[in-house]
Amino acid sequence: MPWEPIRLNSGHYIPSIAFGTWGLGNGQGPVDQIEQALETGFNHIDTAQAYRNEFETGTALQESGLSRSDVFVTTKYSGVDGLDIPNSIQNSLSTLGVDYVDLYLIHSPRLAVPDIPTVWAEMERAHEAGLAKSIGVSNFDAKDLAVLLASAKVKPAVNQILLHPYVYRLQRPILEYAAANGIVVEAYSTLIPITKQPGGPLDKPLNEIATRLGATTDQVLFAWVKAKGAVVVTTSSKRSRLEGYLAAGDIVLSAEDVATIDAAGELGEKRTWVGRRWMGAATLIGFGVLAGVCRYLNVL
């Protein structure tokens, strides 16, 4: 299925759809779900300190029988327990049971204490030590990226952000800045318009496009993300949905389809304001509070 890998500015390739572990919890349940995702065909697992299931992720990887090079592993520095990046990445590697991660992200610019240049220099050292093949950020806006790039020796390979049609106009400057600087965007919570905010302006065009293409509306939204050049980060406990997500790689939207979705998304933009304001407040609480961290609002 043509979810083709995307070349990062680090020279490595990232699979263009990932299975995310936010909201899976702990114990055998997440192990089973991650193994199911790998069995279904996902080869990119996205986790984080704050999700509290790096151990379960590592267990699933080991039990899958796949070689380390077969799976692209992303985790994130979330500032858990007040630890700095050097200690956090070593803890993550130990918990995951791996010698390196393929991608290591700063979960939020609010974690850049005392400042972005200082924290990014720690990320660069982790990269130089071979602990992370590629490094990047999450939830950075264009201004944050500009500050980072002004002193960076190594460019961030990725910026993982909230991305769906209802926030596209607001997030577009980030996509444009990233594209201009060779940074790949990863999209989380893409399914919000149909899982958390149904009944909006997107319903009609998504259903019409899905019917015409013999697809589902979630597949159309993922095809829209793909058309924007971004990597999809998603999750589900249901094998049938995971299979559908992978099959979405075969869907090609026309320029007219993309424009129609963009226009409907802008019409529904006001519906997302409360959610965006809540998310901003939640990040102020800090990534040590699990319930208030980088919420995947499209978790099923």
C-alpha positions in Angstrom: 0.0 0.0 0.0 1.5 3.3 -1.0 2.2 5.0 2.3 5.6 5.7 0.9 8.4 6.5 3.3 9.5 10.2 3.4 13.1 11.2 3.4 14.1 13.3 6.4 16.7 16.0 6.4 18.8 13.7 8.5 19.1 11.3 5.5 16.9 8.7 7.2 13.4 7.7 6.0 10.2 7.9 8.1 7.2 5.7 7.4 4.3 8.1 6.5 1.8 6.5 8.8 2.3 5.7 12.5 0.5 3.9 15.2 0.3 6.2 18.3 0.2 4.8 21.9 -1.4 7.8 23.6 -4.4 6.7 25.6 -3.6 3.0 25.5 -2.7 2.9 29.2 -0.5 0.2 30.8 -0.4 -3.5 31.1 -1.1 -6.3 28.6 -3.8 -4.3 26.7 -1.4 -1.9 25.0 1.1 -4.7 24.4 -1.7 -6.5 22.5 -2.8 -3.4 20.6 0.8 -2.5 19.5 1.4 -6.1 18.4 -1.9 -6.0 16.5 -0.8 -2.8 14.7 2.5 -4.4 13.8 0.8 -7.6 12.6 -1.6 -5.5 10.5 1.3 -3.8 8.7 2.2 -0.7 10.7 6.0 -0.3 10.9 6.1 3.0 12.8 5.3 3.2 16.5 4.9 6.7 18.1 5.1 6.9 21.9 6.3 9.3 24.6 7.5 9.6 28.2 4.2 11.1 29.1 2.1 8.3 27.7 3.6 6.0 30.4 3.7 3.0 28.1 7.2 2.9 26.7 7.7 -0.4 28.6 4.7 -1.9 26.9 5.9 -0.6 23.5 9.3 -2.3 24.0 7.6 -5.5 25.1 5.5 -5.5 22.0 8.5 -4.9 19.8 10.4 -7.8 21.4 7.4 -10.2 21.2 6.7 -9.3 17.6 9.8 -11.2 16.4 10.6 -8.3 14.1 14.2 -7.1 13.9 15.0 -3.6 15.3 15.5 -2.2 11.8 12.0 -3.3 10.7 10.2 -0.8 13.0 10.6 2.9 13.1 10.4 4.0 16.8 9.5 7.5 17.9 9.5 8.7 21.5 9.4 12.1 23.1 11.0 14.1 25.8 8.1 15.1 28.0 9.8 16.5 31.0 8.5 13.6 33.2 9.8 13.6 36.8 11.6 16.8 36.1 14.5 15.0 34.4 16.6 16.7 31.7 17.1 15.3 28.2 20.3 13.3 28.8 18.7 11.4 31.6 15.3 11.2 29.9 16.5 9.6 26.7 18.6 7.1 28.6 15.6 6.1 30.6 13.4 5.9 27.5 16.0 3.6 25.8 16.2 1.4 28.8 12.4 1.2 29.2 11.9 0.5 25.5 14.7 -2.1 25.5 16.5 -0.6 22.5 19.9 1.0 21.9 18.5 3.9 19.9 15.3 5.5 18.7 14.7 6.5 15.1 13.2 9.8 16.1 13.3 11.7 19.4 11.1 14.8 19.8 10.7 17.6 22.3 7.0 17.2 23.2 6.3 21.0 23.6 8.2 24.3 23.3 7.1 24.9 27.0 9.6 22.2 27.9 12.5 24.3 26.5 13.9 25.5 29.8 15.8 27.8 30.2 15.4 28.4 26.4 15.0 26.7 23.1 18.7 27.0 22.0 19.9 25.4 25.2 17.5 22.5 25.1 18.1 21.9 21.4 21.8 21.7 22.0 21.1 18.8 24.4 19.0 17.1 21.7 21.9 17.5 19.2 24.3 15.9 21.7 21.9 12.9 22.0 21.9 12.7 18.2 25.7 12.9 18.0 25.9 10.1 20.5 23.9 7.9 18.3 21.0 7.6 20.8 18.5 9.1 18.2 19.0 8.8 14.5 16.8 11.8 13.9 15.7 14.6 16.3 12.7 16.9 16.1 10.0 18.8 17.9 6.3 18.7 18.6 3.7 21.5 18.9 6.3 24.2 17.8 4.9 27.1 15.9 6.7 29.0 13.2 8.3 31.5 15.7 9.5 28.7 17.9 11.1 27.0 14.8 12.8 30.2 13.8 14.3 30.6 17.3 15.6 27.0 17.1 17.0 27.3 13.6 18.9 30.5 14.5 21.3 28.5 16.7 20.9 24.9 15.5 23.8 22.9 14.2 21.3 20.1 13.3 17.9 21.0 11.9 14.9 19.4 13.4 13.8 16.6 11.1 10.2 16.7 12.2 7.5 18.9 13.8 4.5 16.9 15.1 1.4 19.1 15.3 -2.3 19.0 15.6 -3.6 18.9 12.0 -7.1 18.5 10.6 -9.2 20.7 8.2 -10.8 22.8 11.0 -7.4 24.0 12.1 -5.7 24.0 8.7 -5.8 27.7 8.1 -4.4 28.4 11.6 -1.7 25.7 11.2 -0.8 26.5 7.6 2.0 29.0 8.5 3.7 26.1 10.4 3.4 23.8 7.4 4.7 26.5 5.1 7.7 27.4 7.3 8.5 23.7 7.8 8.4 23.1 4.0 10.6 26.0 3.4 13.2 24.7 5.8 13.1 21.0 5.0 11.2 19.9 8.1 8.6 17.1 7.8 5.3 17.7 9.5 3.6 14.9 11.4 -0.2 15.2 11.9 -2.0 14.0 15.0 -5.8 14.1 15.8 -6.7 14.3 12.2 -10.0 12.5 12.8 -11.4 15.2 15.2 -13.9 16.5 12.6 -15.7 13.1 12.5 -15.0 11.7 16.0 -15.3 14.8 18.2 -17.0 17.5 16.1 -19.5 15.8 13.8 -22.3 17.8 12.3 -20.0 20.5 11.0 -19.4 21.9 7.5 -17.0 19.0 6.6 -19.7 16.3 6.9 -21.2 16.8 3.5 -18.0 17.1 1.4 -16.3 14.2 3.2 -19.3 12.0 2.7 -19.6 13.0 -1.0 -15.9 12.4 -1.7 -16.0 9.1 0.3 -19.0 7.8 -1.7 -17.5 8.7 -5.0 -14.2 7.1 -4.2 -15.7 4.0 -2.5 -13.9 5.0 0.7 -14.7 6.0 4.3 -14.6 9.5 5.7 -11.6 8.7 7.9 -9.8 7.4 4.9 -10.5 10.6 3.1 -9.2 12.7 6.0 -6.0 10.7 6.0 -5.7 11.1 2.2 -6.1 14.8 2.8 -3.1 14.8 5.3 -1.1 12.8 2.8 -1.9 15.4 0.1 -0.5 18.1 2.4 2.8 16.1 2.5 2.4 15.2 6.2 2.9 12.0 8.1 -0.2 10.5 9.8 -0.1 9.6 13.5 -3.3 7.7 14.5 -4.5 4.8 16.6 -7.3 2.3 17.1 -8.0 -0.8 19.1 -9.9 -2.4 16.1 -8.0 -4.4 13.5 -10.6 -3.5 10.8 -10.0 0.2 11.3 -6.2 -0.2 11.2 -6.6 -2.1 8.0 -8.7 0.7 6.6 -6.2 3.3 7.7 -3.4 1.5 5.8 -5.7 1.1 2.8 -6.2 4.9 2.8 -2.7 5.1 1.3 -4.2 4.0 -2.0 -6.6 7.0 -2.1 -5.6 9.9 -4.2 -7.6 13.1 -3.8 -7.9 15.5 -6.7 -6.8 19.2 -6.3 -10.5 20.0 -6.3 -11.2 17.5 -3.5 -8.4 19.1 -1.4 -9.7 22.6 -2.0 -13.2 21.6 -1.1 -12.1 20.1 2.2 -9.9 23.2 2.9 -12.9 25.5 2.3 -15.2 23.5 4.5 -12.6 23.3 7.2 -12.3 27.1 7.2 -16.0 27.4 7.6 -15.9 25.2 10.7 -12.8 26.8 12.2 -14.7 28.6 14.9 -16.0 25.3 16.3 -12.4 24.4 17.3 -11.6 27.5 19.3 -12.8 26.1 22.6 -10.8 22.9 22.1 -7.6 24.8 21.1 -7.9 27.1 24.1 -8.3 24.0 26.4 -5.2 22.4 24.8 -3.2 25.6 25.4 -4.2 25.7 29.0 -3.4 22.0 29.5 0.1 22.5 28.3 0.6 25.2 30.9 -0.1 22.6 33.6 3.0 20.6 32.5 3.7 17.3 30.9 4.2 15.6 34.2 0.4 15.5 34.6 -0.6 12.7 32.3 -4.2 13.7 31.8 -3.2 17.1 30.5 -0.6 16.2 28.0 -0.8 16.3 24.2 -4.2 14.8 24.0 -5.0 12.6 21.0 -8.5 13.7 20.6 -9.2 11.2 17.9 -8.3 8.1 20.0 -10.9 5.4 19.4 
